[in-house]
């Protein structure tokens, strides 16, 4: 996708599984909003195609719009409408009629916690409430694909938790959700899979485990013992999935090792340790944090830029 | 079911407190203005000489009061719907576009036509309500003033057609103009320009332009019924305008003003609707596609041809032009060197110049909209490259505009050639020289001008393009103004030479140059052929130079 001679999106390819939450992250100008707007049929890519629920957003934008719900990053709202009227307008515009329309409006207002504000004029809502009203409007026609650009940007911590729960509930109901956000902890907590965007392209995409593997980032295991166990290093060296043994405390009871593999390998390693008689009091799988991966990618990108 | 966007307009703008405030304002304003004019017009003084009692008497004639108040009422209704409503539609459309609210609407599966209608009738809901409250006064006016219902229906049909036209113009401007604050005033100015000032050109023989307003129907159908009782005939001015707008010569037949207004406004509505439809589908699309622009230009040329047909074939014209043809030149202060029989030639020059100025304005607009700027061209090339195409399809929005510009110039040159042939073959019109040069030369300069505009549009962005147009089209006129103030006679040749650089002032010169026998005694101070040569050569050099630089830019 081009803005003049500036390439906003460059050979961007990714897919999102139905019923999952996919998070787009990347620095400012990486192309997240352009990507979401292109999927929302609001920007026309120079070439390529976008399939939404099997419908080409480029060739059948009207059909694609029927299954899409879009919420932009700066939530504009009809100031002089009441909250329920705002949702009702879109319910009608999406072709809902009669009792079904009323039910859907109420349902979306309940889902976003706006039941008590439904008769309030939109212009009196706080920024967080506006965000909720917008989410209610996005949900009102029951879209199968949700495109949310920075949905938690203006929300307080309680509202963020509520939003996360709402999104997880929607995903469990079978909706496919694409979120872009700068709040990495929110993405980590909410999303099933991630896409790191850089310079208009997709640098990495997949679940956190898959990305970690792509980045050769092993899962870290935190092992705490009840009492010191001198032969621990030897026991660990005999377990093939464990490596890089490292003591983290001074009392000889706290250690960190790298795990090559997933849950299955972790379970096998724990069983082996217990079987050998190691007094394990805590055994924690520490996945690499999104924040760490993001910073790692950023610094790698900067290094490449310098070269 | 009611269009959701209309329902939204009603909910937003007609809540009880809005209803009370706007309703009171409308009723108070209307009652004050209407009743003041009604009572003022109703009173009539009978002089003592004509009074039975021998004293001056004041009598009341309600019919006259109602007739006098009608125009005031119509003006107030126009203010509500045409002024307030137009501003509202333009500013809200632009605000919502900037805020991103239009994107929400764009994403709904509603048909773009429904969205356009929703905005047209939903946004000015309060203005329609205020208009509604003036209807009792209109009813009073009609009954008391004995104004024929059929004529009123015709007037209000045209009135509503105009209101929709103005609102649609405002909506399209709101969709196109990026700044919401500017949009409201740009829309009002555009409405004034398109529907108030442009119709003035109707007085110069291009009659169809007069029918962009409600004035033809108002003067043609209503004014004759607004005479005070006992008055035998209209005043001189009223008589002229009523005569002008009675029947419209178009090709070889005559059309009623109401019908003609509907046709004219309908065509413009169609063009604006198509533009809004495109913008609703995808904001980044230009207002017109190339085929659509060629179609619109073709329709404009047919209207020009039809309007000018009676003038070029029989020397008949309506409006001020027609009136001037009947004047005695010795009584209207024309220069001595002009013979009595020069008047038809002058009229011909005025009409021909208006024709070309109108064509230049249309070419400027269409080239600006349809010829792709460097960004759009780049996008077209990238896309066609990725799709494995050798070139961008000729009629695509991203395609270079050479062929498009050529087609437009061809159409207008052919129309001018037809008009010229009509005049040459006419027995009554003697003011056109029967030479091929008379068609070839204007056509060539039009082509050069259009090619230069196209090259400027396709290699520069807005600032460069409009800077070029301003520099080339307006600066020579301003320079002439300064020279004229300094020494009009002494600088006359220099002024002509400079004026020939601007297409707007070159064409009138060219028409004078090509006209036969207008100046039987050549003026020793000026030599038109020099300035014409300068104009032609400059336009050719500009077109060639800019086309070459464009070619080089594209190659890069």
HADDOCK unambig.tbl for C-alpha pairs under 7 A between the chains (distance, minus, plus):
assign (segid A and resid 2 and name CA) (segid B and resid 379 and name CA) 6.86 0.50 0.50
assign (segid A and resid 4 and name CA) (segid B and resid 375 and name CA) 4.08 0.50 0.50
assign (segid A and resid 4 and name CA) (segid B and resid 376 and name CA) 6.79 0.50 0.50
assign (segid A and resid 4 and name CA) (segid B and resid 378 and name CA) 6.91 0.50 0.50
assign (segid A and resid 4 and name CA) (segid B and resid 379 and name CA) 7.00 0.50 0.50
assign (segid A and resid 5 and name CA) (segid B and resid 375 and name CA) 6.55 0.50 0.50
assign (segid A and resid 42 and name CA) (segid B and resid 282 and name CA) 6.82 0.50 0.50
assign (segid A and resid 46 and name CA) (segid B and resid 379 and name CA) 6.37 0.50 0.50
assign (segid A and resid 46 and name CA) (segid B and resid 383 and name CA) 5.44 0.50 0.50
assign (segid A and resid 47 and name CA) (segid B and resid 383 and name CA) 5.63 0.50 0.50
assign (segid A and resid 47 and name CA) (segid B and resid 386 and name CA) 6.86 0.50 0.50
assign (segid A and resid 62 and name CA) (segid B and resid 109 and name CA) 5.89 0.50 0.50
assign (segid A and resid 65 and name CA) (segid B and resid 107 and name CA) 5.52 0.50 0.50
assign (segid A and resid 65 and name CA) (segid B and resid 108 and name CA) 6.33 0.50 0.50
assign (segid A and resid 65 and name CA) (segid B and resid 109 and name CA) 6.31 0.50 0.50
assign (segid A and resid 66 and name CA) (segid B and resid 108 and name CA) 6.87 0.50 0.50
assign (segid A and resid 66 and name CA) (segid B and resid 109 and name CA) 5.89 0.50 0.50
assign (segid A and resid 76 and name CA) (segid B and resid 99 and name CA) 5.87 0.50 0.50
assign (segid A and resid 76 and name CA) (segid B and resid 100 and name CA) 6.47 0.50 0.50
assign (segid A and resid 76 and name CA) (segid B and resid 101 and name CA) 6.17 0.50 0.50
assign (segid A and resid 77 and name CA) (segid B and resid 101 and name CA) 6.89 0.50 0.50
assign (segid A and resid 80 and name CA) (segid B and resid 12 and name CA) 5.28 0.50 0.50
assign (segid A and resid 81 and name CA) (segid B and resid 11 and name CA) 6.93 0.50 0.50
assign (segid A and resid 81 and name CA) (segid B and resid 12 and name CA) 5.62 0.50 0.50
assign (segid A and resid 89 and name CA) (segid B and resid 4 and name CA) 5.81 0.50 0.50
assign (segid A and resid 89 and name CA) (segid B and resid 8 and name CA) 6.64 0.50 0.50
assign (segid A and resid 92 and name CA) (segid B and resid 4 and name CA) 5.95 0.50 0.50
assign (segid A and resid 93 and name CA) (segid B and resid 4 and name CA) 6.09 0.50 0.50
assign (segid A and resid 93 and name CA) (segid B and resid 108 and name CA) 6.05 0.50 0.50
assign (segid A and resid 93 and name CA) (segid B and resid 110 and name CA) 6.00 0.50 0.50
assign (segid A and resid 94 and name CA) (segid B and resid 108 and name CA) 5.78 0.50 0.50
assign (segid A and resid 94 and name CA) (segid B and resid 109 and name CA) 5.94 0.50 0.50
assign (segid A and resid 94 and name CA) (segid B and resid 110 and name CA) 6.93 0.50 0.50
